[in-house]
Amino acid sequence: MVEKHPELILSQARRGFDLWAIGFVFTRMATLTLMFLAVGFGLARTENQGLDLEMGNFNTLLIRMTVLLLVCLTQSWLLWKFIRFQLRRWREFRHEQAVRKKAAPKQPLRTLKRDSLGHHENGVLKAENGASPRTKKLKSP
């Protein structure tokens, strides 16, 4: 049996959760759109638009608008809860990444390529045999 690395499993789970989140938002938008089209336009075009309790007809303007309002409020509440959850999740992930970055061991700095003429000690260029390099001649005025 092949073992998977925990990072790979978390990556796949995060990808699946992100796909679910996108699907959730599109489902909410589709529900609002279809409800508006069906109740707002579809029922408004029917011939029987009166309240008839015996026939079970509740197709009045007041009831249609109440149903639309309730559906919009429900979908808005669901989206609000979802957005707050996603923002909290995003902040926790960013904080976790920052902690990991700070806790990661620092890589040693690359050593600089040394001159072929000598090496540096305490900021001063030294010759190969340890002697100081020739001093420059000062130009006279």
C-alpha positions in Angstrom: 0.0 0.0 0.0 1.3 3.4 -1.0 1.5 6.0 1.8 0.6 9.5 1.0 2.3 12.5 2.6 0.2 14.5 5.0 0.9 17.7 3.0 -0.5 16.1 -0.2 -3.6 14.9 1.7 -4.1 18.4 3.1 -3.6 19.9 -0.3 -6.2 17.6 -1.9 -8.7 18.2 1.0 -8.2 22.0 0.6 -8.8 21.8 -3.1 -12.0 19.7 -2.6 -13.2 22.2 0.0 -12.5 25.1 -2.3 -14.5 23.4 -5.1 -17.3 22.9 -2.6 -17.2 26.6 -1.7 -17.5 27.6 -5.3 -20.4 25.2 -5.8 -22.1 26.6 -2.7 -22.0 30.2 -4.0 -23.2 29.2 -7.4 -26.0 27.2 -5.9 -27.2 30.2 -3.8 -27.1 32.5 -6.9 -28.9 29.9 -9.1 -31.6 29.5 -6.4 -32.2 33.3 -6.2 -32.3 33.6 -10.0 -34.7 30.7 -10.5 -36.9 31.8 -7.6 -37.1 35.3 -9.0 -38.0 34.1 -12.5 -40.5 31.5 -11.3 -42.3 33.5 -8.6 -41.7 37.0 -9.9 -42.4 36.4 -13.6 -44.0 33.0 -14.0 -46.8 33.3 -11.4 -47.5 36.9 -12.3 -48.5 35.8 -15.8 -51.1 33.3 -14.8 -54.8 34.0 -15.2 -55.8 33.0 -11.7 -54.3 35.7 -9.5 -56.9 35.7 -6.7 -56.9 34.2 -3.3 -59.1 31.0 -3.4 -58.7 28.8 -0.3 -61.0 26.1 -1.6 -59.0 25.6 -4.8 -55.6 26.1 -3.0 -54.7 29.2 -5.1 -52.5 31.6 -3.2 -51.3 33.5 -6.2 -51.6 37.1 -5.1 -49.1 39.9 -5.3 -48.7 40.1 -1.5 -48.0 36.3 -1.1 -45.6 36.3 -4.1 -43.6 39.2 -2.7 -43.6 37.6 0.8 -42.2 34.3 -0.6 -39.6 36.2 -2.7 -38.6 38.2 0.4 -38.3 35.1 2.6 -36.2 33.2 0.0 -33.9 36.3 -0.5 -33.4 36.7 3.2 -32.7 33.0 3.7 -30.2 32.9 0.8 -28.6 36.1 2.0 -28.2 34.8 5.5 -26.6 31.6 4.2 -24.2 33.6 2.1 -23.4 35.9 5.0 -22.6 32.9 7.3 -20.5 31.3 4.5 -18.5 34.4 3.8 -17.7 34.9 7.5 -16.6 31.3 7.8 -14.4 31.6 4.7 -12.8 34.8 6.0 -12.1 33.2 9.4 -10.6 30.2 7.6 -8.5 32.4 5.4 -7.2 34.4 8.3 -6.3 31.2 10.2 -4.5 29.8 7.2 -2.5 33.0 6.8 -1.6 33.0 10.5 -0.6 29.3 10.3 1.6 30.0 7.2 3.3 33.0 9.0 4.0 30.8 12.1 5.5 28.1 9.9 7.6 30.6 8.0 9.0 32.0 11.3 9.6 28.5 12.7 11.4 27.2 9.6 15.2 27.0 10.1 17.0 29.7 8.2 19.2 28.6 5.4 22.8 29.5 5.7 23.8 32.5 3.6 25.7 31.7 0.4 29.4 32.2 0.7 30.8 34.9 -1.5 33.2 33.9 -4.2 36.6 35.0 -3.0 39.1 36.9 -5.1 41.9 34.8 -6.5 44.3 37.3 -5.0 43.4 37.0 -1.4 40.7 36.7 1.2 38.8 39.0 3.5 39.4 39.2 7.2 37.4 41.6 9.3 36.5 43.6 6.2 40.2 44.0 5.1 41.5 42.3 2.0 44.5 40.1 2.9 47.0 38.5 0.5 47.3 34.8 0.3 50.4 34.6 2.5 48.7 36.8 5.2 50.5 40.0 4.3 48.6 43.2 3.7 48.1 44.1 0.0 50.2 46.9 -1.5 49.0 50.3 -0.5 48.0 52.6 -3.3 50.2 55.5 -4.2 48.6 58.9 -3.5 48.6 61.3 -6.4 50.4 64.5 -5.5 48.6 67.8 -6.4 
